[in-house]
Amino acid sequence: MTQVSLPFYTKLAMVLFSIISAGYLAILGQTILAPLLTSFLLALLLLPMANFMEQKWRFKRSIAAIISVVLMIGVISSILYFLANQLTDLWKDWPLLKHQAETSFHDVQHWISRTFGVNAQKQIDYLKNSASSAVATSATVLGATLLTVSSTLLFLSFLLLFTFFILNYRGILFNFLSSVFEEKHKQKVSEIVRQIQYIIKKYITGLFLQMFIVTVLMIFTLWVLNVKYAVLLGLISGIFNIVPYLGIFTALLISVLITFATAGAAKVLLVLIAFVSIHALDGNVLMPLVVGSKVKINALFAFIGIVVGEMIWGISGMFLCIPYLAMLKIIFDKIEQLRPWGILLGGEERPQKKRRVYRITKKIKLEEKE
């Protein structure tokens, strides 16, 4: 059979059509696809534990999968319980925060009056008009909030179920992938699956270790600076650090607002310096050391992936984009026709400097003695 060579614009149109179709299907199937893809990552993370219980303790696969999921629920619940206690302490100090916010508001109000010539009454009238507009749309906001809570509960339910099913039926899924392709491609498919499993497992483990280190550093730094709610702000910084690039800015905004309400503007500057310093340490030392080069995605496409993921699936899309871009890069690198796309996603490789090798030789001349 003769192979038909399509022109470049035809291939480009087909690629664009496939990308748009996949994005549209992802938006339609968000309720199922988002927890399913998240469960796949969690299953890879729990896989060593399940394998250990099956091989060492001779548990059935279903029992090992259930225990792994229950332990994951226990760890997440402990973190949420600790975070809820910290939020309870914050709620107890709400009158103090309210008083500090009112004082700061009056200071800002006087500054606006002196700088821009807008008197206090006009500012209050503007705020009243804004408040009335907000009250008019309160029903819509309440409905959206209830919808978000119900969607979150549905997401968590699907997440636990899918994680259990993937762990329990992982053998069937692997056999399916192997049987889909021809016999000559089975070895390459098995190699790609093993490499994806290894890299993503190491990436997620490194990400959680990085989150723990950032949390400890932030708690210690804020405690040294005598910032109130240092533990809460450190936890927020570590958890939000999972979302690349945008998470640190969100955590910084929350920390600045709470610090401003509890300690005034002077300590806000110290918190800003602490965040910038720890973020620089995280990006230049912790990320290469802990996460390493396991996911070689350049910053341009990582940021594009985060933005597109947020547009499609929100916060879950921002978290999922980097691991699945790494999976795509592994597949692209292994398939000859798709290798240029892998080069596009990857980082720029620096040419290695040639090392000069010096050989030390010692000539020994032996003379015969008469």
C-alpha positions as CSV (number, residue, x, y, z in Angstrom):
1,M,0.0,0.0,0.0
2,T,1.2,3.5,-0.9
3,Q,1.3,6.0,1.9
4,V,-0.5,9.3,1.2
5,S,1.5,12.4,2.2
6,L,-0.8,15.1,3.4
7,P,0.2,18.8,3.0
8,F,1.2,20.7,6.1
9,Y,-1.9,22.9,6.3
10,T,-4.1,19.8,6.3
11,K,-2.2,18.3,9.2
12,L,-2.3,21.6,11.1
13,A,-6.1,21.8,10.6
14,M,-6.5,18.2,11.8
15,V,-4.4,18.9,14.9
16,L,-6.3,22.1,15.8
17,F,-9.6,20.4,15.2
18,S,-8.5,17.5,17.5
19,I,-7.3,19.9,20.3
20,I,-10.6,21.9,20.1
21,S,-12.7,18.8,20.2
22,A,-10.7,17.4,23.1
23,G,-11.2,20.7,25.0
24,Y,-14.9,20.8,24.3
25,L,-15.3,17.2,25.5
26,A,-13.3,17.9,28.6
27,I,-15.6,20.8,29.5
28,L,-18.7,18.6,28.9
29,G,-17.3,15.7,31.0
30,Q,-15.8,17.8,33.8
31,T,-17.9,16.1,36.5
32,I,-16.4,12.6,35.7
33,L,-13.1,13.4,34.0
34,A,-11.6,15.8,36.6
35,P,-11.9,13.3,39.6
36,L,-11.0,10.4,37.3
37,L,-7.7,12.0,36.2
38,T,-7.0,13.1,39.8
39,S,-7.7,9.6,41.1
40,F,-5.2,8.2,38.5
41,L,-2.4,10.3,40.1
42,L,-3.5,9.3,43.6
43,A,-3.5,5.7,42.6
44,L,0.0,6.0,41.3
45,L,1.0,7.5,44.7
46,L,-0.7,4.7,46.7
47,L,0.5,1.9,44.4
48,P,3.7,1.0,46.4
49,M,1.6,0.7,49.6
50,A,-0.9,-1.5,47.9
51,N,1.8,-3.7,46.3
52,F,3.5,-4.0,49.7
53,M,0.4,-5.3,51.4
54,E,-0.3,-7.7,48.6
55,Q,3.2,-9.1,48.4
56,K,4.4,-9.1,52.0
57,W,1.1,-9.5,54.0
58,R,-0.7,-11.6,51.3
59,F,-3.8,-9.3,51.3
60,K,-6.3,-9.6,48.5
61,R,-6.0,-6.8,46.0
62,S,-9.4,-5.3,46.9
63,I,-8.6,-5.3,50.6
64,A,-5.2,-3.7,49.9
65,A,-6.9,-1.0,47.8
66,I,-9.5,-0.3,50.5
67,I,-6.9,0.0,53.2
68,S,-4.7,2.3,51.0
69,V,-7.7,4.6,50.3
70,V,-8.7,4.6,54.0
71,L,-5.2,5.6,55.1
72,M,-5.2,8.4,52.5
73,I,-8.6,9.6,53.9
74,G,-7.1,9.6,57.4
75,V,-4.1,11.7,56.5
76,I,-6.2,14.3,54.6
77,S,-8.7,14.4,57.4
78,S,-6.0,15.0,60.0
79,I,-4.6,17.9,57.9
80,L,-8.1,19.4,57.5
81,Y,-8.9,19.0,61.2
82,F,-5.7,20.8,62.2
83,L,-6.5,23.5,59.7
84,A,-10.1,23.9,61.0
85,N,-8.7,24.3,64.6
86,Q,-6.5,27.2,63.4
87,L,-9.4,28.8,61.6
88,T,-11.5,28.5,64.8
89,D,-8.8,30.5,66.7
90,L,-9.0,33.1,63.9
91,W,-12.8,33.3,64.3
92,K,-12.4,33.9,68.0
93,D,-10.4,37.0,67.3
94,W,-12.9,38.3,64.8
95,P,-13.8,41.4,66.9
96,L,-10.2,42.3,67.1
97,L,-9.8,41.9,63.4
98,K,-12.9,43.9,62.8
99,H,-11.7,46.8,65.0
100,Q,-8.3,46.8,63.3
101,A,-9.9,46.8,59.9
102,E,-12.1,49.7,60.8
103,T,-9.1,51.7,62.1
104,S,-7.2,50.9,59.0
105,F,-10.2,51.9,56.9
106,H,-10.4,55.3,58.6
107,D,-6.7,55.9,58.1
108,V,-7.0,55.0,54.4
109,Q,-10.1,57.3,54.2
110,H,-8.2,60.2,55.6
111,W,-5.3,59.6,53.3
112,I,-7.6,59.6,50.2
113,S,-9.1,62.8,51.4
114,R,-5.7,64.5,51.8
115,T,-4.2,63.1,48.6
116,F,-7.1,63.2,46.1
117,G,-9.5,65.7,47.7
118,V,-12.4,63.3,47.9
119,N,-14.2,63.9,51.2
120,A,-15.3,61.2,53.5
121,Q,-19.0,61.5,52.8
122,K,-18.5,60.9,49.0
123,Q,-16.4,57.8,49.8
124,I,-19.2,56.5,52.1
125,D,-21.8,57.1,49.5
126,Y,-19.8,55.2,46.9
127,L,-19.4,52.3,49.3
128,K,-23.2,52.3,50.1
129,N,-24.0,52.1,46.4
130,S,-21.6,49.3,46.0
131,A,-23.1,47.5,49.0
132,S,-26.6,47.9,47.6
133,S,-25.5,46.4,44.3
134,A,-23.9,43.5,46.1
135,V,-27.1,42.8,48.1
136,A,-29.1,42.8,44.9
137,T,-27.0,40.0,43.6
138,S,-26.7,38.1,46.9
139,A,-29.3,35.5,45.8
140,T,-27.1,34.6,42.8
141,V,-24.0,34.5,44.9
142,L,-25.7,32.2,47.4
143,G,-26.9,29.9,44.7
144,A,-23.4,29.8,43.2
145,T,-21.9,29.0,46.6
146,L,-24.4,26.1,47.3
147,L,-23.7,24.8,43.8
148,T,-19.9,24.9,44.5
149,V,-20.3,23.1,47.8
150,S,-22.4,20.3,46.2
151,S,-19.9,20.0,43.3
152,T,-17.1,19.7,45.8
153,L,-18.8,16.9,47.6
154,L,-19.6,15.1,44.4
155,F,-16.0,15.5,43.3
156,L,-14.7,14.0,46.5
157,S,-17.1,11.1,46.3
158,F,-16.0,10.3,42.8
159,L,-12.4,10.8,43.8
160,L,-12.5,8.1,46.4
161,L,-14.4,5.6,44.3
162,F,-12.2,6.1,41.2
163,T,-9.0,5.7,43.3
164,F,-10.2,2.4,44.7
165,F,-11.3,1.1,41.3
166,I,-8.1,2.0,39.6
167,L,-6.0,0.3,42.3
168,N,-8.3,-2.7,42.3
169,Y,-8.5,-3.1,38.5
170,R,-5.0,-1.9,37.5
171,G,-4.1,-5.3,36.0
172,I,-7.1,-5.1,33.7
173,L,-6.3,-1.6,32.6
174,F,-2.7,-2.5,31.8
175,N,-3.7,-5.5,29.8
176,F,-6.2,-3.4,27.9
177,L,-3.4,-0.9,27.0
178,S,-1.2,-3.7,25.9
179,S,-3.8,-5.5,23.8
180,V,-5.0,-2.3,22.0
181,F,-1.7,-2.0,20.1
182,E,0.0,-4.4,17.7
183,E,2.4,-7.0,18.9
184,K,5.4,-5.2,17.6
185,H,4.5,-2.1,19.7
186,K,3.8,-3.9,23.0
187,Q,7.3,-3.6,24.3
188,K,7.4,0.2,23.7
189,V,3.9,0.6,25.3
190,S,5.0,-1.3,28.4
191,E,8.2,0.9,28.6
192,I,6.1,4.1,28.3
193,V,3.7,2.9,31.0
194,R,6.5,2.0,33.4
195,Q,8.3,5.3,32.7
196,I,5.0,7.3,33.3
197,Q,4.4,5.4,36.5
198,Y,7.9,6.1,37.8
199,I,8.2,9.7,36.8
200,I,4.7,10.8,38.0
201,K,5.1,8.9,41.3
202,K,8.4,10.6,41.9
203,Y,7.0,14.0,40.9
204,I,4.0,13.8,43.2
205,T,6.1,12.5,46.1
206,G,8.6,15.3,45.5
207,L,5.7,17.8,45.3
208,F,4.3,16.8,48.7
209,L,7.8,16.9,50.2
210,Q,8.3,20.4,48.8
211,M,5.0,21.4,50.2
212,F,6.0,20.1,53.7
213,I,9.4,21.9,53.6
214,V,7.8,25.2,52.5
215,T,5.2,24.9,55.2
216,V,7.8,24.4,57.9
217,L,10.0,27.2,56.6
218,M,7.0,29.6,56.5
219,I,5.8,28.7,60.0
220,F,9.3,29.1,61.4
221,T,9.9,32.4,59.7
222,L,6.6,33.9,60.6
223,W,7.0,32.7,64.2
224,V,10.4,34.4,64.4
225,L,8.8,37.6,63.1
226,N,6.2,37.2,65.8
227,V,3.3,37.2,63.3
228,K,0.0,36.1,64.7
229,Y,-1.5,32.9,63.2
230,A,1.9,31.9,61.9
231,V,0.9,28.2,61.8
232,L,-2.3,29.0,59.8
233,L,-0.5,31.2,57.3
234,G,2.3,28.6,57.0
235,L,-0.2,25.9,56.2
236,I,-2.0,28.0,53.7
237,S,1.3,28.9,52.0
238,G,2.4,25.2,51.8
239,I,-1.0,23.9,50.5
240,F,-1.4,26.7,48.0
241,N,2.2,26.1,46.8
242,I,0.9,22.9,45.1
243,V,-0.7,25.2,42.4
244,P,2.4,26.4,40.4
245,Y,3.0,30.1,40.0
246,L,-0.5,31.4,41.0
247,G,-0.7,29.6,44.4
248,I,2.1,31.6,46.0
249,F,0.4,34.9,45.0
250,T,-2.9,33.8,46.5
251,A,-1.2,32.7,49.8
252,L,0.7,36.0,49.9
253,L,-2.5,38.0,49.5
254,I,-4.2,36.1,52.3
255,S,-1.2,36.5,54.6
256,V,-0.9,40.2,53.9
257,L,-4.5,40.8,54.7
258,I,-4.5,38.9,57.9
259,T,-1.2,40.4,59.0
260,F,-2.4,43.9,58.2
261,A,-5.6,43.4,60.2
262,T,-3.7,42.0,63.2
263,A,-0.3,43.8,63.3
264,G,-0.6,46.9,61.0
265,A,1.3,48.0,58.0
266,A,4.8,47.8,59.5
267,K,4.9,44.0,59.8
268,V,3.3,43.6,56.3
269,L,6.6,44.6,54.8
270,L,8.4,41.9,56.8
271,V,5.9,39.3,55.6
272,L,6.4,40.3,52.0
273,I,10.2,40.0,52.4
274,A,9.7,36.5,54.0
275,F,7.5,35.3,51.2
276,V,9.8,36.6,48.5
277,S,12.8,35.0,50.1
278,I,11.2,31.6,50.7
279,H,9.7,31.6,47.2
280,A,13.2,32.4,45.8
281,L,14.7,29.6,47.9
282,D,11.9,27.2,46.8
283,G,12.2,28.0,43.1
284,N,16.0,27.9,42.9
285,V,17.0,25.3,45.5
286,L,14.0,23.2,46.7
287,M,12.3,22.6,43.4
288,P,15.5,21.4,41.6
289,L,16.7,19.4,44.6
290,V,13.4,17.8,45.8
291,V,11.3,17.6,42.6
292,G,14.4,17.7,40.4
293,S,14.3,17.2,36.6
294,K,11.6,14.5,36.8
295,V,9.1,16.8,34.9
296,K,11.0,18.6,32.2
297,I,8.4,21.1,31.1
298,N,9.5,24.6,30.2
299,A,8.0,27.5,32.0
300,L,6.2,28.9,28.9
301,F,4.0,25.8,28.3
302,A,3.7,25.1,32.0
303,F,2.1,28.6,32.5
304,I,-0.1,28.1,29.4
305,G,-1.2,24.8,30.7
306,I,-2.1,26.3,34.1
307,V,-4.2,29.0,32.4
308,V,-5.9,26.6,30.1
309,G,-6.5,24.1,32.9
310,E,-8.1,26.8,35.1
311,M,-10.3,27.9,32.1
312,I,-11.5,24.3,31.6
313,W,-11.7,22.8,35.1
314,G,-10.8,25.5,37.6
315,I,-8.4,24.7,40.5
316,S,-8.3,21.0,39.7
317,G,-7.3,21.8,36.2
318,M,-4.5,24.0,37.4
319,F,-3.1,21.1,39.6
320,L,-3.5,18.4,36.9
321,C,-1.9,20.3,34.0
322,I,1.8,19.8,34.9
323,P,1.6,16.0,35.6
324,Y,-0.4,15.3,32.4
325,L,1.9,17.6,30.3
326,A,4.7,15.5,31.6
327,M,2.9,12.3,30.5
328,L,2.4,13.8,27.1
329,K,6.0,14.6,26.8
330,I,7.0,11.1,27.7
331,I,4.7,9.7,25.0
332,F,6.0,12.3,22.4
333,D,9.6,11.5,23.2
334,K,9.0,7.8,22.6
335,I,7.1,8.1,19.3
336,E,9.2,9.2,16.3
337,Q,6.5,11.2,14.6
338,L,5.6,13.1,17.7
339,R,9.2,13.8,18.9
340,P,9.1,17.5,17.7
341,W,6.2,18.1,20.1
342,G,8.2,16.7,22.9
343,I,11.1,19.1,22.1
344,L,8.6,21.9,22.1
345,L,7.3,21.1,25.6
346,G,10.7,20.3,27.1
347,G,13.3,22.6,28.6
348,E,16.3,24.0,26.7
349,E,19.2,21.6,26.9
350,R,22.5,23.3,27.7
351,P,25.5,22.0,25.8
352,Q,27.8,20.1,28.0
353,K,31.3,21.4,28.2
354,K,34.0,19.1,27.1
355,R,36.4,18.2,29.9
356,R,40.0,18.1,29.2
357,V,41.7,14.9,30.2
358,Y,45.3,15.0,31.3
359,R,47.2,11.8,31.4
360,I,50.2,11.6,33.6
361,T,52.8,9.2,32.3
362,K,56.0,8.2,33.9
363,K,58.7,6.9,31.7
364,I,61.1,4.6,33.5
365,K,64.3,3.8,31.7
366,L,66.0,0.6,32.9
367,E,69.7,0.3,32.4
368,E,71.6,-2.9,32.7
369,K,74.4,-2.9,35.1
370,E,77.6,-4.6,34.1
